[in-house]
Amino acid sequence: MRGIGIDAVDIGRFRELLVRRPNLRTRLFTPDELASLAERSDDAPSLAARFAVREATMKALGVGLGAFDFHDVSVEKLPSGAPGLQVTGRAQQLADSQGVGGWHVSITHTDTVAMAVVAAL
């Protein structure tokens, strides 16, 4: 394993942020991620979890905010139904420079907190 990261996001605070700054959705999340959640009446818990994935990925790579664009990391649904990590751009360059050959991601949320764990392999 090359690195591991974990992050937690308060869903209520994240929901409020999305209301105050509606353009944040397209700034943080890819069109595919937003489309996959379009049918949900409340997408804030899932978006908070996806944001936690981005933060956990930064931690797994040992970098902070600004090291790569938010769209460089996204969550996809694998055929098994499990979440998968899509890494591109500067995030992929960082991963390549550290010898990362794969990823594991786990996402969960309660009514109040979203969490993600990312392992760089």
N, C-alpha and C positions, 0 to 999 in steps of 0.2 A: 504494500500500500504506500502511495506517495503522500497522501494527506487526507485529512478528514475535517469536515466542518459541520457545525450545527447552528441553527438560528431559530428564534421564536419571534412571532409578530402578534401584537395585540389586535385582534380583529376589529373591535370597536373603534380604536384610534385609526386603523387603516381605512375603515369604512368612511369615517369623518373626513380623512384626507382626500379620498376619492370624490367625495361630495364637494369639498372646497376647491379642488383642482381637477376638474373633469378631464383635462388633457393628459393627466398623469397616466391614465389607462394606456393610451397609445405610446406614451414615452417609455413606460416600463415593460409592456407586454407585446408580444408579437401578434400579428393579425390571426395566425392559426390558434394561438392560445385564447384570444378573445372570442373567436368564432366557436371554439369548443365549449365555451361557457355561456354562449348567447341565450340558450333556452332556460337558464336558471333564473328564478325570480330574485335570488340574492347571490350574486357572484363574489361578494366581498370575502367570505371565508376561503374560497378557492384561489382568489387573486392574492390574498395575504399569504397563503401557503406557497404560491409560486414566487412571490417576492422573497420569502424565507429561503427558497431554493437558490436564488441568485446570491443572497448573502452567504449562505452555507458554502456555495461554490467558491466564492472569494476566499473564505476562510480555509477551505481545502487546498487552495492554491497558495495560501500564505500572503495574500494581497488585500488591499482595502478598496474602498469606493474610488472609482475613477480609473482603476487598472484596466477595465474593459467596459464596453457599452452594455446596458441592461439587455438589449436585444441579442447580445452574443450568447446568452444562456436562456434556454427555454425548456419547458416541460412538454413532453409529448406522451400520448397514451400508447403503450406497446400493445401488440396483438393479444397478449395475455391479460391485458387490463391494468397491468402495473405501470407506474410512471417511469418514463425514460428521460434522460437528460440529453438535450441537443446543444452542442457547444460549437461556436463558430468564431470568426474574426479574431480579435485580440485575445479573447479568452482561450481560443484554440491554440494560438501562438504561445501563450504562457504555458498551457498544458503540455504542448509539444516540447518546449524548452526544459520542462521538468521531467520528461519521460513518461507522462501520463498516457496510458494506452486504453483506458476505459473508465467507466463511471458506474457507481451504484447510487441510487437516490431513494429516499423514503420520505413520504409526506403524510402528515396527519393534522387534524384540527378538532377542537372541541367547539362549544358555542362561543368561547372567548379568546382562544389562543390557537394560532397556526404554527406548526413546527416542521422543519425539514432537516434531514441529515444527508450529507453528500460525501461519498468516499471517492477519492481519486486513486485509481489503480495503476 
